[in-house]
Amino acid sequence: FQSFPKSMRQPDNIRTRLNKGRDLRNRCFHHEPLLWQPLYELHRDVSEVIKWIEPGLHAWIKIHDRVPATLGDWIKWRDSPEPAQAESIIGSNQ
């Protein structure tokens, strides 16, 4: 953890984020629902751990990361009054 901030160097800070990442992975691999999970928070925590371990990998992932855009599209669809309108909202981003 070469880039782990000294002010946060407590095992619980690492353990909490790693456990959240593991729980998300388990949900994915066991085909459990994800949409009602705090996905932005989970994504942020996993990204932060990657940054602590290997900043170069974090930079590369950030360039190719589609999770924030995908979650944004889902939120637009979920909050739209009608599914047909939601498709036009999501389709306009592609």
Steps between C-alpha positions, in 0.01 A plus 500: 500500500762746383258793466297442813476832693689485829214671681272207413743215573275299723403143416128579525526759220638240261293209630169686464561591137632156407201331664260727308679412176486130581130520583433673166700234314306226677168661407609517136624143483194362679267693266344697784324832435732801497276794418394570857855494635694824559689449174660845479644454849617146427659609173677787676634270774632240255659774285664647808657167600632452145651849518672415828648181357596619151438861396588428136238227476246731663570767235456245219176365648364852543544565126310182405248494785138486379337446840415866580341555156307174521369583847404846379302349210322262736407783736358703208294199393385422853392856569329565167118512496464250214731228363464633142626840612783333688617323186524832319698647791742208513522470122601865469816432704629229269 
